[in-house]
């Protein structure tokens, strides 16, 4: 018997992407633009000027009410009570064993109102995990069904957004949020992103999504703004050392192993916290390292990593860095097996290619 084909969804901006010349590809159940004129060109535009990304495939949940804080504290690794109104934090949603169901953003929008931004591929699972035992004093709303998300990223992003929304408070810092007036009215704007550059993520209602996209492209044209696809988003996040679910992050790896100990407050109780405490006490078995290739070889996910004659791990993400002009990778390896500044080897088509062990943040914003 043939299985029913999995439905591929499209955001409301799909026709805009096609009209702009985008190459569309399946991604996490969605038909999304991987590139327009070219990944390298879009990547460099974000580093030097600005790029506009449609990330409406991602999800956003709203939890409110007297019990919202305690509910999220019990399920996420970071300290939610540390948030002030108008602030976001990077966090994660662990399973009972301490592995990662997803990495997420948690924001506090009011005295008893919290927003959770989740990855597209994990949206249904995240919704289930976060609402399975929803207390009676917590209200839940899935704004993935009513709102889209647009990411404006790059050093010119504040100037572009201010030109379109004069009431934008430019003074908000990273991981802070505000509201600004754009086509359709005032919408939520957070100074967050996934590129390693300054930028904003905007959350318009679906009925205003196309108008906001068009207005941003028009306002940004004099500043070099270009539409950018998922290909550039991936190479940008890798240069910045940001983890990607399904690559660095998975249910079989804990946040302590994948360099995310800083978003785990082990002084509080949450699902999986005891497993993480035990792992920290007994010794974290694996670690994420950065690798900078010494030759022209390009590392890819799954390639073996060697220390001399011993295999110590595998590449989790790899690419040719547009900013650095060489192959870079993150790899999950045995803890202590590779020293920063030392040499490792990546096996590519049966040949061991030399690489230097470096900080996973390959490119830092000035």
N, C-alpha and C positions, 0 to 999 in steps of 0.2 A: 504494500500500500504506500502510495506517495504521501509524504508529509505536506501539509499546507504551507505555502511559502510564507516567510516572515514578512510582515508588512513593513515597508520602509517609509518613514515619515519625512515630511519636509517642513521647514519653518516658513512663515509667511513671507520671508524675504527670498525664497527660492527663485522666483521669476526675475528679481533684481540681479541675483548672482549670475544667472544665465545671460541676461542682457549685458552684463559687464564682462562677459567672456570667461566666466569661471568654469573650471573642470570639476564636475560634481562626482563624488565618490560615496559609497556607503560607509557610515561611521556610527557605531553604537546604535544601530537601528534607524539612523537618519541619513538622508541624502544631503551631503554638505559640500561646500566649496573647499577643495584642497589647495587650489591656487587660481590666480587670475592671469597676470602676465608672466609670473614666474616666482618660485619660492624665494630665490636669493634676492631678487629685486624687492619683494615685499618685506623680507627680513630686514634688509638694509634701510628701507623706508622707515620701519618702526624704530630702528636704532638711531637714525639720524633726524627723522622728522615725525611722521605719525602713520599709523595704520588703523583700519577699522575692521573689526571682526564681528561676525554674527555668531553668537554663542547661545542662541535661544533654545538649542537642544538641551542645555543644562536645566536643572530643576531648582525651584525655590519654594521652601515650605515656611509657613508662619505659625508659630506657637505663641499663644497669649493666655493670660489669666493668672490667678494666684499661684498655681502650681507649675507654671512653665519653666521657671528657673530650676527648681529641684528635678524636674523631669529630664531636662537636657544635661544637667550635671551628672545624672545617673547613667547616661549613655555615651557621653563624649569625653575625650581625654583631657582637653584643656579646661582651665578654671573659668567657667561661664560667669560666675559672680564677680570676676575682676573687670568685666566689661562695664563701661559707662555708657549712657545713652548716646548714640551716634558713633559707636565703635564696633568694628568687626575684629575677629580673631581667626587665625588658621587653627584647625582642630582636626580630629579624626573620630570615626565611628568604629570601635573595635568589636570583635566577637568575644565569646567567653574565654577563648584561649589566648587572647591578646593580639590575634591577627587582625588585619584591617579589612573591614567591609567597605570603607570608602574614606577618602580624605575630603574635608568639608570646610566651608566658611560658616561661622556663627556670628550674627550681628545682633546688637541690642538697639531696637528702634523706639522703645518707650519703657516706662517703669515696669511693665509686665508683658512686653512684646519682644519676641526674638525671631530672627529670620535665619534659616539654614539653607545654604546654597550647596547643591550636590552635583556629582558628575552624571552625564547623560546615561552612560551604560549601566549605572547602578541606581538609577532613579526609583524604579519600582521596588527594588530590594530595600533601599534606604527608607522609602515611605513606609514599608511594612515594618521594618525594625523600629522606626521612630514612633509609630502609632499603635503597635501591637498591644501595649499595655498603657494606653493613654489615660491618665487620671481624669476623674470627673471634673476637676477644676481647671482643666487645660482645654483650650479651643484650638483646633487645627484647621488650617486652610492651605490648599495646594495651589500656590500662585503660578506654578508651571502651566496651569490650564488657562490663566488669564493674562499673563505677562510674558514678555520676551526679555532677552538680555543682549545688549550691544556693548562691546569692549572697544574703547578708544584709547590707543596706547602709543607712547612715544614722547619725546621731549617737547613737541609742539602741542600736545593734547590739551593742556590747560588753556593755552591761548585760543585754540579752536573752540573749545567748549564755552569759554567766556564770551567769545564773539557771538555765539548762538544763544546763550543764556546769560544775559548781563547780571542777573541776580545770583549767579553761582558764587558761593563763598570759596574763593581760591585758597584761603588760608588753611582749609582742612588738611590734616596730615595723612600719611599713608595709613590704611586700614581704618579710616574715618569715613563717615557718610553724611550727606545733607540732602536737601531737595532743591531742584532748579526747574525753571520754567522752560519747557521745550514744546514743540508741536503737540497739542492735546492736553497741555496743562502742566502742573508741577509733578515731577517724578523723582523717585529715589535715585541718587547718584552716589556711588562709593568710590573712594580712591584706592582701588584694588586692581589686580591684573595678574597675568601669567606669563609675562614677557621679560621681566627684569628691568623694565623701563617705567618711568612715571606714566600714569594713565588713570582712566576711570572706567567703571562698569555702570551702565545705565539700565534701568528696569522699567521701560514703558509698557503700558497696557497693549495687548495685541492689536487692538483697533488703531493704535497710533504708531505701531512699530515701523511700518514702511515710511511714514512721514518723518519720523525721527532719523531713520537711516539716511533718507534722501537729504534732509536738512544738514546733517553732519558732513556728508560728502561735499555738499555745496559750500558750506562754511569753511571746510578744511582744504579745499582745492588750492587757494592762494598760499597755503602753508605746506604744500607737498603731501597732503593726506592721500593715501591710496587704500582701496579695499584689500584685505589680506585674508588668506585662507588658512586652513588647519595645518598645512605644511610648514608655513612660516611660524605659526604659533608653536609647533613642536620644536623646531630648531632654536627658536628664541628661548623657550623654557629650558631646553637642555643646556644652552650656553649659560643660563642663569643658575643652573643646578637645581631646578625645580623637579620634584618627583611627578611621575605619571602613573595613575592606577593601571594595573595590568603589566607594568614594566618594573619600576622600583617597588611599587606597593601592591600587596595582594593579601589574601586571607592566610597565606602560609608564611608571611613575614610580619614581624612585629614592628611597631614604630621605633622601638629601641634599636633594632637592627638596621633600619633604613634611614637613619639620621634624623628622626623626628622625635627624639627624646625631649626636645625643648617644648613640644606641645603636649607633653604628658605630665600632668600634675599628680604624682603618685602619693601625695598627702591626702587626696580625696578618694572616696569609694565610687567606682563606676564599673560597669560590666567589663570584665577582662583585667581590672586593675590588679587583682591578686596574682594573676599569671604574669603580668609585667613586673611586679615586685619580685616574684620568684626568679624571673629571668635576670633581672638586674643584680640580684643577690648572688646567683650562681655563676654569672658571667655571660654577657651577651655574645652569642656564638658567631654572628656574622656582622659585616659592616659594609656600607656603601663607600666606594672610593671613586675619585675622578681619574681618568686616564687620558693623557695627551699623546697622540701617536707621533713617533719620531720620523716616520717616513710618509709615504703618500697613501698608505692603506686606510680604508674607511671601516671602522668597527660597526657591527650591527647587533641587535638583540639576539641573545642566545650563543654568541661566540664564546668559546672557552677562554678563560684567563689563567695564565701560568706564572708561577714564580720558579724560574729555572725549569727543573724536570717535573715539578709537581703542579697539578691543576688545583687552583685555589678558589675558583668561582666562575661566574659567567657575566658577560655584558648584559645589562638591563636596558640601556638605551645608547644608541650611537649614531653619529652623523658626521658629515663634513661641515665644520664650523665656518659660516660665511665671514664672521668677524675675525677669526684667527687664521683661516686658510689652511687648516689641517684637520685631521680626524680627531674627534673627541668622544668620550664615552663615560657613562657611569656603570659601575659593576658591583655586584653583590658578591663579596668574597669572605673567606674565613677571617674572623677577627684577628688582627695582629699579623696576618700573613704578608702584608705589603706595607712598607713604610713610605710616608710622603717624602718625595724627593728621590725615591729609589726607582728601580726599573722593574717593569712587568712585561709580559708578552701576551698578545692577543692572537689566538689561532684563527687565521683567515684562509680558507680553502687549503687546509693542511699545512700551512706555513706559519711559523711563529713570528709575528711582527712586533718589534720593540715599541714600548710606550713608557712614558714617565708618569709616575704616580703623583697626582696634583690635587689641589683643593677642588671639590666638585663645582664650585662657583667659578666657571671658566671666564666669564665676562661680568664685570661689576660696573654698575652705573656710576658715572663720575659724580 
